[in-house]
Structure formats: structure tokens, C-alpha cells
Amino acid sequence: MCCERIILYQLSQSLNGVKRIMNKRKLPPVAEDWGAGNFDDYNIIEIVGEGTYGQVYKAKCKKTNVLVALKRVRLENERDGFPITAIREIKILRQLDHKNVVKLINIVTDKRKATNYKKDPGAFYLVFEYVDHDLNGLLESGWVNFSEQQIASLFKQLLLGLEHCHSLNFLHRDIKCSNILVNNK
């Protein structure tokens, strides 16, 4: 297996996931269609995991045929609406644009559920670029043996992603193998 690309993931698993350490920055301009997507624009392929806020699905965009990861934002236990931790994650991820940091593509709603928010408030999904594996899963599988050269490449990519986060004054406080995603490319 060739590991050309590694991506930092889940910058905010909880309030401790990422800590803002410097002054606030302005967000990049919002694209006209950002946040206007619909859950029905995606075909769910399979559940790939459980995130902080709910299940994570592998899906394919019907319009572009691109694979994505849909991370459901669970709202059942939220009294005040959208969780503040999710809002922080969105604000941070929108500012991070680097090949070694997972890209937040959009936020979509399940319009069928959003129309009846009080009955089923679980209607929001974060749309991320899809990445094939997490490092923890690869290491535990036993079917991947990394060469020293691959390990050095993974480590370099991890440091480049972290350097980008630090350059924007973000500190990642939850670096672990399950938060490091690796593509097959």
C-alpha cells in the first residue's frame, strides 16, 4: 500500500479537541451555495463510523459522483439547538485549507426531518472529503506493514498539516491514530 497522503481529522472531538489560542480571525467569504445542500443530493453507501455528534456515512454525491463522508450532527440531547462544539468545528475547518487537513465541503440538511425539528431534530450533516482509512484501523488490521520510508512520509505529512493549523493559531489537542486518515493514493 502506498501512502502518498495523510489527513488530519476530527479537529474538534469535544471542547478540548481544538483550542483557539490567539485572537479571532474573520472567516473566508461564504460561497453562495454553501450550506444550501440537501441530504437527498447524496446516495448513502455505508456507515463507516461513529463520530462525536453521530454516525459517519460513506456517500456519493448524485451531481458530481464524488465520494464524501457525511457526519451527522446529533441534536437529540441539545436543548439550545445546534451544539456549540459543532459550530466551533465548522468555523475552524472552514479556515483550514491544506492538502493534509480534511476538507469540510458543505453542511446539508435532511429537509424531510428539518421541517419537523421538534419531532426529529437530527437533520444536519457535515460533508467532508472522503478518506479511505484511519491509521488506527490500518495498524490493527495486520494486513499493512509500513516501510521506514512510508512511516517517514506519514510523519512528514502529519507535521505539515499541524504546521498549517499552528500557522492559523489553532492547536490540535487530540492527535491519535484514529484521527489520522490515510488515502490509498
C-alpha positions in Angstrom: 0.0 0.0 0.0 1.4 3.4 -1.0 0.6 6.2 1.4 1.0 9.4 -0.5 -1.4 11.4 1.5 -2.3 11.7 5.2 -5.1 13.9 6.5 -5.7 15.2 10.0 -9.3 14.6 11.0 -11.7 15.5 13.7 -10.1 18.7 14.8 -12.8 19.1 17.4 -14.0 15.9 19.1 -15.1 17.8 22.1 -14.4 21.2 23.7 -10.8 20.0 24.2 -10.4 18.9 20.5 -9.0 22.2 19.2 -8.3 25.2 21.3 -8.2 28.7 19.8 -5.0 30.2 21.2 -4.9 33.6 19.5 -7.2 36.4 18.5 -10.3 35.8 16.4 -9.9 35.8 12.6 -12.5 36.6 10.0 -14.0 33.7 8.2 -13.4 33.4 4.5 -16.3 34.6 2.4 -19.1 32.1 2.2 -19.9 30.6 -1.2 -23.4 31.4 -2.4 -24.4 27.7 -2.3 -22.5 26.9 1.0 -25.0 25.4 3.4 -27.7 25.2 0.9 -27.2 21.5 0.1 -29.7 18.8 0.7 -29.2 15.3 2.2 -31.1 13.9 -0.8 -28.2 15.1 -3.0 -26.2 12.1 -1.7 -26.5 8.3 -2.0 -25.5 6.6 1.3 -23.2 3.7 0.6 -22.5 2.5 4.1 -21.9 3.5 7.7 -18.1 4.0 8.3 -18.0 5.0 11.9 -19.4 6.9 14.8 -18.3 10.5 15.3 -18.6 12.8 18.3 -22.0 14.0 17.1 -23.4 10.9 15.5 -22.9 8.4 12.7 -20.5 8.9 9.8 -21.6 7.7 6.4 -19.7 7.0 3.2 -21.8 8.6 0.4 -21.6 9.6 -3.2 -22.8 13.0 -4.5 -25.5 12.5 -7.1 -24.5 15.6 -9.0 -20.7 15.1 -9.1 -20.3 11.4 -8.5 -17.6 12.3 -5.8 -17.3 10.2 -2.7 -17.8 12.1 0.6 -18.1 11.4 4.3 -21.4 12.6 5.8 -21.0 13.3 9.6 -24.4 13.5 11.2 -24.7 16.2 13.9 -26.8 14.6 16.6 -29.2 17.1 18.1 -31.4 14.9 20.3 -29.7 15.9 23.6 -29.3 19.6 22.7 -31.6 22.0 24.5 -30.4 25.1 22.8 -30.3 23.9 19.2 -27.0 23.3 17.3 -24.2 22.2 19.6 -21.6 24.9 20.2 -18.8 22.3 19.7 -20.1 21.7 16.2 -20.2 25.4 15.5 -16.6 25.7 16.6 -15.5 22.8 14.4 -17.2 24.3 11.4 -15.7 27.7 12.0 -12.2 26.2 12.3 -12.5 23.7 9.4 -13.7 26.4 7.1 -10.4 28.3 7.7 -8.2 25.3 7.2 -7.3 24.8 3.5 -4.4 22.4 3.3 -3.8 19.1 1.4 -3.0 17.4 4.8 -6.1 18.6 6.6 -9.5 17.0 5.9 -11.7 19.4 3.9 -15.1 20.4 5.1 -17.1 20.7 1.8 -20.5 21.8 3.0 -23.3 21.5 5.5 -26.5 19.9 4.4 -29.9 19.3 5.9 -32.3 16.4 5.6 -35.2 18.6 4.6 -37.8 16.0 5.5 -36.6 15.9 9.1 -35.8 19.6 9.3 -39.4 20.5 8.7 -40.4 18.8 11.9 -37.4 19.8 14.1 -39.2 19.2 17.4 -40.1 15.6 16.5 -36.7 14.6 14.9 -34.0 17.2 15.3 -31.3 15.1 13.7 -31.3 16.8 10.4 -27.8 18.3 9.9 -24.8 16.7 8.3 -21.2 17.9 7.8 -19.9 17.0 4.3 -16.2 16.1 4.3 -13.9 14.8 1.6 -13.9 11.0 1.8 -10.7 9.4 3.0 -10.2 5.7 2.8 -8.8 4.7 6.2 -7.8 5.8 9.6 -4.3 4.9 10.8 -5.6 3.0 13.8 -7.7 0.7 11.6 -4.8 0.1 9.3 -2.4 -0.7 12.2 -4.9 -3.0 13.9 -5.8 -4.8 10.7 -2.5 -6.6 10.4 -2.6 -6.5 6.6 -0.5 -3.4 6.3 3.2 -3.2 7.1 4.7 0.2 6.7 8.3 0.6 5.5 10.5 3.1 7.1 10.1 5.3 4.1 6.3 5.2 4.3 6.5 6.0 8.1 8.7 9.0 7.4 6.3 10.2 4.7 3.3 9.8 7.0 5.1 11.7 9.8 6.2 14.5 7.4 2.6 14.9 6.2 1.3 14.9 9.7 3.7 17.7 10.7 2.8 19.7 7.5 -0.8 19.5 8.5 -0.1 20.5 12.0 2.2 23.3 10.8 -0.7 24.7 8.8 -3.0 24.5 11.9 -0.4 26.3 14.0 0.1 29.0 11.4 -3.5 29.9 11.8 -3.1 29.8 15.6 -5.1 26.5 16.1 -3.7 23.9 18.5 -4.8 20.3 17.9 -5.2 18.6 21.3 -6.4 15.1 20.3 -3.7 13.7 18.0 -4.1 9.9 17.9 -4.1 7.2 15.2 -7.9 7.1 14.8 -7.8 10.9 14.0 -5.2 10.4 11.3 -6.8 9.5 8.0 -4.9 7.9 5.1 -5.9 7.6 1.4 -5.0 4.7 -0.8 -3.4 7.1 -3.3 
